[in-house]
Every structure is written in structure tokens, then in C-alpha cells.
Amino acid sequence: MKTTQHRLLNQNAKDLKGIPDQSVALVVTSPPYPMIEMWDELFIELRPEIKAHLDEGRSYKAFNLMHDVMNEIWEEVDRTVAPHGFVCINIGDATRTINGQFQMYSNHSKIIEKFVSMGYSVLPDIIWRKTTNAPNKFMGSGMLPSGAYVTYEHEYILIFRKGGKRVFKKDEIPNRQESAFFWEERNKWFSDLWEFQGKTQKFKNVVSTRERSAAYPFELAYRLINMYSTKGDYVLDPFVGTGTTMFAAMCAERNSFGVEIDPLLSKTVAENALLLKSDLNKIVTDRVERHAEFVIQEMAAGKDKWYDNDYLNVPVKTRQEVNIKLSLIDSIEQTEDGIIVKHVDLNPLQ
């Protein structure tokens, strides 16, 4: 039986003490968004001069100071990332009216600028489109020209790599093969446009102590973890929030570090982790069922070249999929060393 470890650290992400240098294969996170009002208090607490700039209409001075705060954190995150590791950041640009002037503040470009300065490669990003049909979503003067603004319904998933491609040693290749994803998942996940609303899975008791939750959907974190890490890797979320990245890491048989400055939120995440076994296992079994439905549809369309995955007892499209192994969670326990998750191989024949 395999185990993974998940450590939740209640501390400021500017100092990721407890996380060893170059130990993290993948970062998946969504930080506080500069110039979004719900985060003003946090930024002002860390840089009090931001308040005066906002109050007196010096919006870009405030904006740049907020990113100075974030840049200190990105430098500490960099310390933890292994050579050839990935950093995936979900970030939205901000729109705001200050002193009667409405404009957009480009958070994603500031983050790209910082990671380039640290020597990272900028990889093609993903647009996460969060559509809404709310009748009041349009900003400006309705149907009258020259006074309205484009509806802003997307965020970015920025993807950075530290150094060149990851090279797997001979004894690491079997684990990489077991961590592969299905052909149809590859086609969907590696698209530059993702569309889903809110949380695609609703976990019981996963709540935020904040007035508003900035949590991204479980599906977003789960895809990225499967795309850019292998089983047993360490995944880091320095802004763990409601715990989505840690829960996705548990589901995908990865280890994780989660950092959260809010002690009440940290407590909530730890408590909820112990309740999620059945929810996370359903994610895995649903994944296999979706693949089986895909196979049926393809066979009905006359696609007759298939390979066998004996572990999952399903046909697959390519040789790279024949060794995919998925696991279910046997138990989730709180220990002195963090949350320990025990995994058992999924065997549909059992």
C-alpha cells in the first residue's frame, strides 16, 4: 500500500520555512489578486503605504506595491522549486474605478515579467473562461456606443518551467508511465481554452472563513497536477485557501505542501481533508467511466485500432496509455507529521 504526505503550514508565504530547497516538482496556486478590492486589506497590512496611494488616487503606485509584495513570495517559491519543475498560477486581471477613472490592471503581465527575471521559461498559457448569463454583467452604457466596456469573463493559467525539460532516470520511467493520462484527456487538457463554471465537484463542509472565497474549481487543480507531475512528486500551494490543490494532490497520489496565513482557514482545511475519501474516490472512478464511454463511442464510429490496459481492464488509444494505474484512497489520517493518505490500486475487476 502506497502513502502520500500532506503538510499544511499556517504561516506567511513570504517565508516557506519547513519546505526544503528544490523539493517541489509543481506549484499550483491562485494568489490574492492585486487591485481587487476584497484583497486590499491583506495588501495594506503587508504594505501600509498602499492605503494612502489608493485613497489619493495613485492607482498604479498602489498596483506596483501590491506586486512588490507578491514578488517577494515568488522569490521564496522559487527556492522550493526543483530544477525542471513547473509553476502554474491562476490569476485574473483587475478592473477598477479610482477617482472616477475606470481601467484594467494587468496582473498576469506583471507575474510573467517577474518569472522571466528569475530565469523561468514562459510556456503557452491557458485561458479559463468563466462564463455567466447574469443580465447585469455588461458594464457601461448599455446599447449606446462609445461608453461600454467589454465583459471580462476569463482568467489566466500561467505556466512556467524552471530550466529545461525534466529528464527521467531509468528507474523513474515506470512511475512516469503509470502517471500517464488518457488520449482523450490529453486532447482536452492541453487545449488553450478551458470552460467550466464554479466548482465542478462539491465537497461537503469545504467552506471559507473569508467573506468571499476565491477558490478555483477542483477540476482546474486536478488537471494541472496530472499534466505536470508524476505520482509521488511534491506539489505546493503557497495560498492554499480552501484546500483545493491539496485535495487534488491527494486524489492524484501526489504529496503536497499547503501554506495559509489565516489560522481559521487552515483549521477548516485540515478538518475537511479527513472527510473527503468518498468524494475523491468518485473523481477517480468517474474518470475511468468517462474513458469507457469514450471507447464505446469510438468503436461505434468504426475506430478499431486499440491497445489493452490490463491494470484498468480497458482498451486505450496509444501504447503510452497501457501502463496507466489509478489509485483509490484507503484512509486519510491526521498525524504529527501532517495528513497521511494511504492509497490502493484501482482494479475494476475486484
Number of C-alpha atoms within 10 A of each C-alpha: 7 13 18 21 24 25 22 23 21 18 17 15 22 16 15 21 13 9 19 12 15 15 17 26 25 27 29 29 25 21 20 18 22 26 25 15 12 15 14 18 13 14 22 17 11 12 15 13 14 22 17 14 16 19 12 10 16 15 22 13 14 24 20 17 21 24 19 15 15 21 17 13 18 19 15 17 23 20 15 21 25 20 17 18 24 26 28 24 20 22 22 24 19 18 15 15 11 14 12 8 9 11 13 11 20 16 20 19 11 17 18 17 11 17 20 12 10 13 12 21 18 16 12 13 18 19 19 21 16 14 14 11 6 7 6 8 12 13 12 14 11 11 8 8 8 8 10 13 13 9 12 16 13 17 18 21 26 21 22 24 23 21 14 11 10 14 9 11 8 7 8 11 12 13 16 15 17 18 21 21 19 17 15 14 14 13 9 12 18 15 12 13 15 19 11 13 13 13 14 12 13 11 17 10 13 16 17 18 14 13 7 9 12 15 19 20 17 21 18 22 21 21 18 23 27 19 16 19 23 21 21 19 19 24 29 29 27 29 20 28 29 24 27 27 33 29 22 24 29 30 25 28 28 24 23 27 24 27 23 23 16 16 13 13 20 23 13 18 25 18 14 17 23 15 16 20 18 12 15 19 19 14 18 17 16 11 14 19 12 13 19 16 11 14 20 13 12 14 13 10 9 8 12 11 11 14 15 16 19 13 17 19 14 17 18 23 19 14 11 16 20 22 20 20 20 24 18 23 24 16 14 20 13 16 10 7 10 15 20 20 24 18 21 15 15 18 14 11 7 4
